[in-house]
Amino acid sequence: MQELEDLYDHYRRHVEADNAHDWKSFDPTGSPWEYVIEAVAAWRTRYGRQRDLIDRLPDLEVRRTVMQRGLDADLAVPIPDWTPEEWDVYNLVERNQPPDQPRVTGLHQYGPSLRALWARAKASGADHPDAWRAIVEWARRPPSRADFPEPTFTPRPAPPPPPPARVFPPPPPDLDAAALLPRYLAGEREQVWADLVGLGAQVRDPRFEPHARAVAAETMRRARRNVETLVARLRGLGYQFWDGSVEWRRRPTMRMWYAGSTIDIPNPWASVPEPARSENSVFTPAGPELPRAAAELQLPIAVQAWFDEVGEVDFSGRHPQLCHFVDDPEYRGVDADPLLIFLEPSLVMEEGLVISLAPAEKSAQAAGEQVDDFLSIPLSSRGADAVLEGDAENRTFVEYLRRSFEWGGFPGWDGAPDPPRDLLRSLTDGLEPI
């Protein structure tokens, strides 16, 4: 509940700051080049504040409910009866806005649209100038809880407690640093990494750090060869790597709930172009810039070694037996969790670097659903490796990689009923253990 209170307070302070400007008297009887631009700017500012709050709501179902309410309210609203001069000004304003912003003729998820406010004013008997005044009055009204009716501010059940922190036993006091790499090469891979993690921040001591980095580099060189092998094998299987587009945005119509049933309406996003991913986005080998950018984040030794030796990997896609999107007819409720590790500045949070969208979320993203869950690496970690935040099993980064390669890059099949074992065996045959 406190989180919702903080969100509302953030919204209130921003709206009050917007309204604190010394606005001149709004005059809808003068030139459309003044009053149309002013009204659209005022509406867009307030609509944007509501969008920012709704997008931050922690409960996905509540967020969907609020956004669905906005869409439903916009479905049957007529186009404003503006004058040709007013439409000329509005269209010029829209040409200077980002293409993903909803036009007055589109659907609005975060509050009343310009056309909804116009229609509401006209229905109340307002004349043409007063309808324009109603838009500005809505935009500049004081913030209120009524802006976000229930269930937005309904208390939610407390989330389950996080799993207990994983405790790593310290290595033996007589640990031979120089023997770490030979031991790893001899097959003591898991024990060597357990010793390195058990050192904690001590792994950065000059006695250990060069040898820890040597082990990490060898681990990630093997990981790179595995990635290259898997990419080639997946292409041989006809695996359809995701091209980065959101499929529902390409459909001419979209299905909405309305009055207790579903209806198909024109898709306002269908005409917005989406840049396709480049071919090398499936596997972008490490270059000089990627390791440098990763080093600035002070990542654990293992994660830095990944970006030094491997690069960025994204196995998101679909295959009839191996991996589906959530809206595929063949989808059986199993989220294959394709391997996904990349360094994206927009996904660096205050305390962690997002390395992977969690199971069920990668395919949901491609299907146009909201993405909320992810795995992340704590920033400024001084250890050899770190436990992934958001991972139910408290795995470290290296353990996550190990599990991914054991399942051919699709660790979501671990524990799932009836996995495609022959297909997975053809992917994992001969992969190097890390």
PEPEQUI-V503134 format. One record per pair of residues at least 6 apart in sequence whose ideal C-beta (glycine too) atoms are under 6 Angstrom apart, sorted by the first residue. I is the first residue (numbers start at 1). GAP is how many residues later the second one is. D is the distance in whole Angstrom. If there is no record, write none. Layout:
i=[I;I]
gap=[GAP;GAP]
d=[D;D]
This chain:
i=[1;3;4;7;7;11;11;12;14;15;15;18;19;26;28;28;28;28;29;32;32;32;33;35;36;36;36;39;39;39;40;42;42;43;43;43;46;47;50;50;51;54;54;57;59;60;60;62;66;67;70;70;70;71;71;72;74;74;74;74;75;77;77;77;80;80;94;99;100;102;104;104;106;107;117;117;117;118;121;121;122;163;166;166;168;168;169;170;171;171;177;177;177;180;180;180;181;181;183;184;184;193;196;196;196;197;197;200;201;203;203;204;212;212;213;216;216;216;217;219;220;220;220;220;221;222;222;223;223;223;224;224;225;226;226;226;227;227;230;231;233;239;239;240;240;241;241;242;242;242;243;243;244;244;245;246;248;249;251;252;252;253;253;254;255;255;256;256;283;284;284;285;286;286;286;286;290;291;291;293;294;294;294;297;298;300;300;300;300;301;302;302;302;303;303;312;313;313;314;315;315;315;316;316;318;318;321;321;322;323;323;324;324;325;325;325;326;326;326;327;334;335;335;335;336;336;336;337;337;337;338;339;339;340;341;347;352;352;352;352;352;353;353;354;354;355;355;356;357;357;358;358;358;358;359;361;361;365;374;375;375;375;376;377;378;385;385;385;387;387;388;388;402;403;404;405;407;407;408;408;408;413]
gap=[154;55;149;46;49;38;42;131;35;34;128;27;121;110;7;101;104;105;100;53;54;57;56;97;50;53;54;93;96;97;53;94;97;71;92;96;93;64;60;61;59;12;56;6;97;310;312;89;86;42;38;39;40;36;38;186;33;34;39;42;183;38;39;42;35;38;9;173;172;6;10;11;162;161;17;18;21;13;10;13;9;231;221;228;29;30;29;28;24;27;30;31;34;12;31;35;33;34;9;8;31;205;7;16;188;187;188;183;181;9;181;178;89;172;88;85;86;89;88;215;85;86;89;90;88;210;212;87;178;211;85;86;207;179;205;206;56;86;179;52;194;78;80;77;78;41;76;74;75;124;33;34;32;33;29;122;120;20;16;15;18;11;14;13;7;9;7;9;30;27;28;26;21;22;24;25;17;16;17;50;10;13;49;82;82;81;83;85;86;83;83;95;96;74;94;30;26;28;26;23;24;94;22;46;6;7;99;102;101;13;15;6;7;38;41;42;37;38;41;40;82;24;25;77;74;76;77;22;74;75;72;65;70;16;14;7;24;25;26;27;37;23;24;20;22;20;22;19;14;17;15;16;17;32;53;10;12;6;16;13;15;16;13;9;8;11;12;13;7;9;7;12;32;8;7;26;6;7;16;19;20;6]
d=[5;6;5;6;6;6;4;4;5;6;4;6;5;5;4;4;4;6;5;5;5;5;6;6;5;4;6;5;5;5;5;5;4;6;6;5;4;5;5;4;4;6;5;4;5;6;6;5;6;4;6;5;6;5;6;6;5;5;6;6;6;5;5;5;5;4;6;5;6;5;5;5;4;6;6;5;5;5;4;4;6;6;5;4;5;5;6;5;4;5;5;5;5;6;5;5;5;5;5;5;5;5;6;5;4;5;5;6;4;5;5;6;5;5;6;5;5;4;5;5;4;5;4;5;5;4;5;6;6;6;6;4;6;5;5;6;6;6;5;5;5;6;5;5;5;5;4;4;5;5;5;5;6;4;5;5;4;4;6;6;5;4;6;4;5;6;6;6;5;5;4;4;6;6;6;4;5;5;5;6;6;4;6;6;5;4;5;5;5;5;4;5;5;5;5;4;6;5;5;4;5;5;5;5;6;6;4;6;6;4;6;5;4;5;5;5;5;5;5;5;5;4;4;5;4;4;6;4;5;3;6;5;4;5;5;4;4;6;5;6;6;6;5;5;5;6;6;4;6;5;4;5;6;6;5;5;5;5;6;5;5;6;5;6;5;4;5;5;5;6;6;6;6;5;5;5;5;6;5;3;5;4]
